[in-house]
Structure formats: structure tokens, C-alpha cells
Amino acid sequence: MTSWQLVRVIAGTFILLSLALGIPGSPIFVNQWWLAFTAFVGVNLLQSGLTKWCLMESILRKLGVRQGA
């Protein structure tokens, strides 16, 4: 997988996990503050779309993940 593909997989995983941890009806509910993490991921996706720079992608490239085309 390339870095841009992994960013999307990681973001989707973070969003789904934080929703599961933050929605009271979920079987693995912990606290509603987990929904703030969902918003954080969404804001970062919006920022990366507008600026064409993503911190997660930079971190993945430094870890040796192949850059996407």
C-alpha cells in the first residue's frame, strides 16, 4: 500500500473506532468525549484536502512507506 492509501485506511479506522467508543448505544461505549476524536480526524482530513499536506502521510513516509502517485 502507498502512503496516501494507508492514511485513508487509518483515518477510517480511527473514525469508526472513536464512534464505537463514543456513542452511548454501542456495546463498547466508554465516554462521549471519544466523539471529539472523531471531529479531530475529520478536521485533519479537511485540512489535508485544502492544503495538500498531511502529517500522517509525512510520518508514514519517514517510516519507509512508499509514497503514492
Secondary structure, DSSP 8 states (H G I E B T S, - for coil): --HHHHHHHHHHHHHHHHHHHHSTTSTT---TTHHHHHHHHHHHHHHHHHHS--HHHHHHHHTT-----
